[in-house]
Amino acid sequence: MSANGRRPNARRAPARTGASAQRRIVVAAAGLFIERPTVLPGRAERSDLPGIGVVIDRDEARKYRATAAERPHLRTADGAFTNG
C-alpha cells in the first residue's frame, strides 16, 4: 500500500486492462490482415503503406460484424428507475 492507502499500480489498472483487451482482439483477428507492420523486439517498423500501415481483408472482416445487444431497461413498469 502507498501513503494514500491505494495499491501503487491502481492508477495504471484501466490502461493495462485496455491493453490486454486490445491484445486479445488483435490475436483473435490475426487472420484478417493482408499487410501489417513488421514487429521487432521492442518496436514496430514503419510501413510505407498509407495510414497506420495495416491492410485488412474486408471480406473476411465482414464475417465478424458486431451486432447490437438489447440495451438494459432502466425503468420498471411504473416508471421508477432501476439498476438492471
C-alpha positions as CSV (number, residue, x, y, z in Angstrom):
1,M,0.0,0.0,0.0
2,S,1.1,3.5,-0.7
3,A,0.8,6.6,1.5
4,N,-2.7,7.3,0.1
5,G,-4.0,3.9,1.0
6,R,-4.2,2.6,-2.6
7,R,-2.2,-0.1,-4.3
8,P,0.7,1.6,-6.1
9,N,-0.4,0.5,-9.5
10,A,-4.1,1.3,-9.1
11,R,-4.0,4.3,-11.5
12,R,-2.5,2.2,-14.2
13,A,-5.1,-0.6,-14.0
14,P,-7.5,0.8,-16.6
15,A,-4.7,1.2,-19.2
16,R,-3.5,-2.3,-18.5
17,T,-7.0,-3.7,-18.8
18,G,-7.4,-1.9,-22.2
19,A,-4.1,-3.1,-23.5
20,S,-4.9,-6.7,-22.5
21,A,-8.3,-6.5,-24.2
22,Q,-6.8,-5.0,-27.3
23,R,-4.1,-7.7,-27.4
24,R,-6.7,-10.4,-27.2
25,I,-8.7,-8.8,-30.0
26,V,-5.7,-8.5,-32.3
27,V,-4.6,-12.1,-31.7
28,A,-8.1,-13.3,-32.4
29,A,-8.2,-11.2,-35.6
30,A,-4.7,-12.2,-36.9
31,G,-6.2,-13.9,-40.0
32,L,-7.7,-10.6,-41.2
33,F,-4.5,-8.9,-42.0
34,I,-3.2,-8.7,-45.6
35,E,-0.4,-6.3,-44.7
36,R,0.8,-5.2,-41.3
37,P,3.9,-3.6,-39.8
38,T,7.0,-5.8,-39.1
39,V,7.3,-6.2,-35.3
40,L,10.8,-6.4,-33.9
41,P,11.7,-6.7,-30.2
42,G,10.6,-3.5,-28.6
43,R,9.3,-1.7,-31.6
44,A,7.4,-1.9,-34.9
45,E,9.0,-0.9,-38.2
46,R,7.3,1.9,-40.0
47,S,5.5,0.9,-43.1
48,D,5.2,2.7,-46.5
49,L,1.5,2.0,-46.6
50,P,-0.9,4.9,-46.0
51,G,-2.4,5.5,-42.6
52,I,-1.1,3.2,-39.8
53,G,0.3,0.7,-42.3
54,V,-2.4,-2.0,-41.9
55,V,-4.4,-3.5,-44.7
56,I,-7.2,-5.9,-43.8
57,D,-9.2,-8.5,-45.8
58,R,-12.6,-6.7,-45.8
59,D,-14.5,-9.8,-47.0
60,E,-13.1,-11.8,-44.1
61,A,-13.7,-8.9,-41.7
62,R,-17.4,-8.9,-42.7
63,K,-17.8,-12.3,-41.1
64,Y,-17.1,-10.7,-37.7
65,R,-19.6,-7.8,-37.8
66,A,-20.6,-6.5,-34.4
67,T,-24.3,-6.9,-33.5
68,A,-26.0,-4.6,-31.1
69,A,-27.3,-6.2,-27.9
70,E,-30.5,-5.1,-26.4
71,R,-29.9,-2.2,-24.0
72,P,-30.9,-2.6,-20.4
73,H,-34.3,-1.4,-19.4
74,L,-33.6,1.1,-16.6
75,R,-37.2,1.8,-15.7
76,T,-39.8,-0.5,-14.1
77,A,-43.4,-0.8,-15.4
78,D,-44.4,2.0,-13.0
79,G,-41.7,4.4,-14.3
80,A,-39.3,4.1,-11.4
81,F,-35.6,3.8,-12.1
82,T,-33.8,0.5,-11.5
83,N,-30.2,-0.6,-12.0
84,G,-31.0,-3.5,-14.1
